[in-house]
């Protein structure tokens, strides 16, 4: 039990109101509340017995009254316990003792006393039901109700000119992580203005984040282009090297082939000159050596 209040009408207290705050569904809540209520009724009976003992007014009372300490005319104050579910989610637990019982036979249930809890869960409250709350609890419950509904949240804020106190801001922060802050020296926060300030702050943070992401993207792109350029240059250089090697190889092969032919031709000329007793010019004419090359061969012969 988080809080307990004795209600008064100016003359006498007429009920005890208990508040059970829940941030998570309790699947044993009917039994828990029944126990709380029974404990408070028990306490009232004990207090009545204690007051009679102190007053020593048992004379003339019956044996039952004397033994129980509770007199025939004694009365108890009603105990009413409210369960407030501080969550935007639906309450999916039992709301009565009968829902927790294994037996669902109507004949058995008719003999078993039931106990129902008084549940306030924002998720299940209609706008009309929310309007029945006359304190700041209405705004708090409405904001919790629409915590997962963007349009509903915006509508609730825009249609509401209520100012939130520090206690309410703390509740919203803990229940739905709604980051509202009071400036130094302020005791209340205007909800609409706080929403506009929050949107502005989010927009500025988003702009900074986008700018940072774009800057990083630009650096990544430059790095990628540089790497691709390096790879392309390396590939082009590699191809040029291979082409050059191929060209040198072909030229060397041609040169070697030409030198081999010249060597063979030179040997043939010498053989003809020795065998047939020809002059160099006669041998070159016989083998049809081009005129341009005859001076070169004549020098070697």
C-alpha positions as CSV (number, residue, x, y, z in Angstrom):
1,X,0.0,0.0,0.0
2,X,1.6,3.2,-1.2
3,X,-0.7,5.7,0.5
4,X,-3.8,5.7,2.8
5,X,-6.2,8.6,3.4
6,X,-9.0,9.1,5.8
7,X,-11.8,11.1,4.1
8,X,-13.8,13.5,6.2
9,X,-17.0,15.5,5.7
10,X,-16.4,17.9,8.5
11,X,-18.0,15.8,11.2
12,X,-16.5,12.3,10.9
13,X,-14.2,10.1,8.8
14,X,-16.3,7.9,6.6
15,X,-13.8,5.8,4.5
16,X,-10.2,4.9,4.1
17,X,-8.8,5.3,0.5
18,X,-5.7,3.3,-0.4
19,X,-3.7,3.7,-3.5
20,X,-1.7,0.8,-4.9
21,X,0.8,2.0,-7.6
22,X,1.8,-0.4,-10.3
23,X,4.3,-0.1,-13.1
24,X,4.0,-3.7,-14.1
25,X,1.0,-6.0,-14.2
26,X,0.5,-8.0,-11.0
27,X,-1.2,-11.3,-11.7
28,X,-2.0,-11.7,-8.0
29,X,-3.5,-8.3,-7.5
30,X,-7.0,-9.3,-6.3
31,X,-5.5,-11.5,-3.5
32,X,-3.0,-8.7,-2.6
33,X,-5.7,-6.1,-2.4
34,X,-8.0,-8.4,-0.5
35,X,-5.2,-8.9,2.0
36,X,-4.5,-5.2,2.3
37,X,-8.2,-4.4,2.9
38,X,-8.6,-7.3,5.5
39,X,-5.5,-6.0,7.3
40,X,-7.0,-2.5,7.6
41,X,-10.4,-3.9,8.8
42,X,-8.5,-6.0,11.3
43,X,-6.6,-3.0,12.5
44,X,-9.9,-1.1,13.0
45,X,-11.3,-4.0,15.0
46,X,-8.2,-4.1,17.2
47,X,-8.3,-0.3,17.8
48,X,-12.0,-0.6,18.8
49,X,-11.1,-3.4,21.3
50,X,-8.2,-1.3,22.6
51,X,-10.4,1.7,23.1
52,X,-13.0,-0.3,25.0
53,X,-10.2,-1.8,27.2
54,X,-8.9,1.6,28.1
55,X,-12.4,2.9,28.8
56,X,-13.2,-0.2,30.9
57,X,-16.8,-0.1,29.6
58,X,-17.3,-3.8,29.3
59,X,-19.8,-3.9,32.2
60,X,-23.2,-5.1,31.1
61,X,-21.8,-6.4,27.7
62,X,-22.4,-9.9,26.5
63,X,-19.8,-12.6,26.4
64,X,-19.4,-12.3,22.6
65,X,-18.8,-8.6,22.9
66,X,-16.3,-9.0,25.7
67,X,-14.3,-11.8,24.0
68,X,-14.1,-10.0,20.6
69,X,-13.6,-6.5,22.0
70,X,-16.0,-5.4,19.3
71,X,-19.4,-4.2,20.5
72,X,-22.7,-4.6,18.9
73,X,-23.0,-0.9,17.9
74,X,-19.3,-0.6,16.7
75,X,-18.9,0.1,13.0
76,X,-16.0,0.0,10.7
77,X,-14.9,2.6,8.1
78,X,-15.1,1.4,4.5
79,X,-11.8,0.6,2.9
80,X,-11.5,1.3,-0.8
81,X,-8.3,0.5,-2.6
82,X,-7.5,1.9,-6.0
83,X,-4.9,0.2,-8.3
84,X,-3.3,2.8,-10.6
85,X,-1.4,1.2,-13.5
86,X,1.3,3.7,-14.5
87,X,2.0,2.2,-18.0
88,X,0.8,2.9,-21.5
89,X,0.3,-0.9,-21.9
90,X,-2.9,-2.8,-21.4
91,X,-3.5,-4.5,-18.0
92,X,-3.7,-8.2,-18.9
93,X,-4.0,-9.5,-15.4
94,X,-7.1,-10.6,-13.4
95,X,-9.4,-8.0,-11.9
96,X,-11.3,-10.3,-9.7
97,X,-10.6,-13.3,-7.4
98,X,-12.9,-15.5,-9.4
99,X,-10.7,-15.0,-12.5
100,X,-7.8,-16.5,-10.5
101,X,-9.6,-19.6,-9.3
102,X,-8.9,-22.9,-11.0
103,X,-12.5,-24.0,-10.8
104,X,-14.9,-22.2,-13.2
105,X,-18.0,-24.2,-12.3
106,X,-20.8,-21.6,-11.8
107,X,-22.2,-23.6,-8.9
108,X,-18.9,-23.6,-7.1
109,X,-18.3,-19.9,-7.9
110,X,-21.7,-18.9,-6.5
111,X,-20.5,-20.2,-3.1
112,X,-17.0,-18.7,-3.3
113,X,-16.8,-15.0,-2.2
114,X,-15.5,-12.8,-5.0
115,X,-13.2,-9.8,-4.7
116,X,-12.9,-7.3,-7.4
117,X,-10.1,-4.6,-7.7
118,X,-10.8,-1.0,-8.6
119,X,-8.4,-0.5,-11.5
120,X,-7.3,2.7,-13.2
121,X,-5.3,1.8,-16.4
122,X,-4.7,4.7,-18.8
123,X,-4.8,2.3,-21.8
124,X,-8.4,1.4,-21.2
125,X,-9.7,4.9,-20.4
126,X,-11.7,6.7,-23.0
127,X,-11.3,10.5,-23.5
128,X,-14.7,10.9,-21.8
129,X,-13.6,8.9,-18.8
130,X,-10.3,11.0,-18.6
131,X,-12.4,14.2,-18.5
132,X,-13.9,13.0,-15.2
133,X,-10.6,13.6,-13.5
134,X,-10.5,17.2,-12.2
135,X,-6.9,17.4,-11.1
136,X,-3.6,17.2,-12.8
137,X,-4.0,13.4,-12.7
138,X,-6.0,13.8,-15.9
139,X,-3.1,15.2,-17.9
140,X,-0.7,12.6,-16.5
141,X,-2.9,9.7,-17.3
142,X,-3.7,11.1,-20.8
143,X,0.0,11.5,-21.6
144,X,0.7,7.9,-20.4
145,X,-2.2,6.6,-22.4
146,X,-0.9,8.1,-25.6
147,X,2.8,7.4,-25.0
148,X,2.9,5.0,-27.9
149,X,0.5,7.0,-30.1
150,X,2.2,9.9,-31.7
151,X,-1.0,11.6,-33.0
152,X,-2.8,11.1,-29.7
153,X,0.1,12.5,-27.8
154,X,0.3,15.6,-30.0
155,X,-3.5,16.1,-29.7
156,X,-3.4,15.8,-26.0
157,X,-0.6,18.3,-25.6
158,X,-2.0,20.9,-28.1
159,X,-5.5,20.7,-26.5
160,X,-4.2,21.2,-23.0
161,X,-3.1,24.4,-21.4
162,X,-2.4,22.8,-18.1
163,X,0.9,23.5,-16.2
164,X,2.8,20.5,-14.7
165,X,4.5,20.6,-11.3
166,X,7.7,18.9,-10.5
167,X,6.0,15.8,-9.0
168,X,4.0,15.3,-12.2
169,X,7.1,15.8,-14.4
170,X,8.9,13.2,-12.3
171,X,6.1,10.7,-12.7
172,X,6.1,11.1,-16.5
173,X,9.8,10.8,-16.7
174,X,9.8,7.5,-14.7
175,X,6.7,6.0,-16.4
176,X,7.2,6.9,-20.1
177,X,10.7,8.5,-20.2
178,X,9.2,11.9,-21.1
179,X,12.2,14.2,-20.7
180,X,10.6,17.4,-19.4
181,X,12.8,19.8,-17.4
182,X,12.0,22.7,-15.1
183,X,14.3,25.7,-15.5
184,X,16.0,27.0,-12.4
185,X,13.6,28.9,-10.2
186,X,10.5,27.6,-11.9
187,X,7.9,25.6,-10.0
188,X,5.6,24.8,-13.0
189,X,6.0,23.9,-16.6
190,X,3.5,24.9,-19.3
191,X,2.9,21.8,-21.4
192,X,2.4,23.3,-24.8
193,X,5.5,25.5,-24.5
194,X,7.6,22.6,-23.2
195,X,6.4,20.5,-26.3
196,X,7.5,23.3,-28.7
197,X,10.9,23.6,-26.9
198,X,11.3,19.9,-27.1
199,X,10.5,19.8,-30.9
200,X,13.0,22.6,-31.5
201,X,15.7,20.8,-29.5
202,X,15.0,17.6,-31.4
203,X,15.1,19.4,-34.7
204,X,18.5,21.0,-33.8
205,X,19.9,17.6,-32.7
206,X,18.6,15.9,-35.8
207,X,20.2,18.6,-38.0
208,X,23.6,18.2,-36.2
209,X,23.4,14.4,-36.6
210,X,22.5,14.7,-40.3
211,X,25.4,17.1,-40.8
212,X,27.8,14.8,-39.0
213,X,26.6,11.8,-41.1
214,X,26.9,13.8,-44.3
215,X,30.4,14.8,-43.4
216,X,31.4,11.2,-42.6
217,X,29.7,10.1,-45.9
218,X,31.8,12.7,-47.8
219,X,35.0,11.5,-46.2
220,X,34.1,7.9,-46.9
221,X,33.3,8.8,-50.5
222,X,36.7,10.6,-50.9
223,X,38.5,7.6,-49.4
224,X,36.6,5.2,-51.7
225,X,37.4,7.3,-54.8
226,X,41.1,7.5,-53.8
227,X,41.3,3.8,-53.4
228,X,39.5,3.1,-56.7
229,X,41.8,5.6,-58.5
230,X,44.9,3.9,-57.0
231,X,43.6,0.5,-58.1
232,X,42.9,1.8,-61.6
233,X,46.3,3.4,-61.9
234,X,47.9,0.2,-60.6
235,X,46.0,-1.8,-63.1
236,X,46.9,0.6,-65.9
237,X,50.6,0.5,-64.9
238,X,50.5,-3.2,-64.8
239,X,49.0,-3.5,-68.2
240,X,51.5,-1.0,-69.6
241,X,54.4,-3.0,-68.1
242,X,53.0,-6.2,-69.6
243,X,52.6,-4.5,-73.0
244,X,56.1,-3.1,-72.8
245,X,57.6,-6.6,-71.9
246,X,55.7,-8.1,-74.8
247,X,56.9,-5.4,-77.2
248,X,60.5,-5.8,-76.0
249,X,60.2,-9.6,-76.3
250,X,58.9,-9.3,-79.9
251,X,61.6,-6.9,-80.9
252,X,64.3,-9.0,-79.3
253,X,62.9,-12.1,-81.1
254,X,63.0,-10.2,-84.5
255,X,66.5,-9.0,-83.8
256,X,67.7,-12.4,-82.9
257,X,66.0,-13.9,-86.0
258,X,67.6,-11.2,-88.2
259,X,71.0,-11.8,-86.7
260,X,70.6,-15.6,-87.2
261,X,69.7,-15.1,-90.9
262,X,72.6,-12.7,-91.4
263,X,75.0,-15.3,-89.8
264,X,73.6,-18.1,-92.0
265,X,73.9,-15.9,-95.1
266,X,77.4,-15.0,-94.2
267,X,78.4,-18.6,-93.8
268,X,76.8,-19.5,-97.1
269,X,78.7,-16.7,-98.9
270,X,82.0,-17.9,-97.5
271,X,81.3,-21.5,-98.5
272,X,80.5,-20.5,-102.1
273,X,83.6,-18.3,-102.3
274,X,85.8,-21.1,-101.0
275,X,84.2,-23.9,-102.9
276,X,83.4,-22.2,-106.3
277,X,86.3,-19.7,-106.1
278,X,84.0,-16.8,-106.5
279,X,84.5,-13.2,-105.5
280,X,82.5,-11.6,-102.8
281,X,80.4,-9.7,-105.3
282,X,79.8,-12.8,-107.4
283,X,78.7,-14.8,-104.3
284,X,76.4,-12.0,-103.1
285,X,74.9,-11.7,-106.6
286,X,74.3,-15.5,-106.7
287,X,72.5,-15.5,-103.4
288,X,70.6,-12.3,-104.3
289,X,71.9,-10.2,-101.3
290,X,70.2,-6.8,-101.4
291,X,72.4,-4.0,-102.8
292,X,71.9,-2.0,-99.5
293,X,73.4,-4.8,-97.4
294,X,76.3,-5.8,-99.7
295,X,78.8,-3.2,-98.3
296,X,78.1,-4.6,-94.8
297,X,78.7,-8.2,-95.9
298,X,81.8,-7.3,-98.0
299,X,83.4,-5.8,-94.9
300,X,82.7,-9.0,-92.9
301,X,84.1,-11.2,-95.7
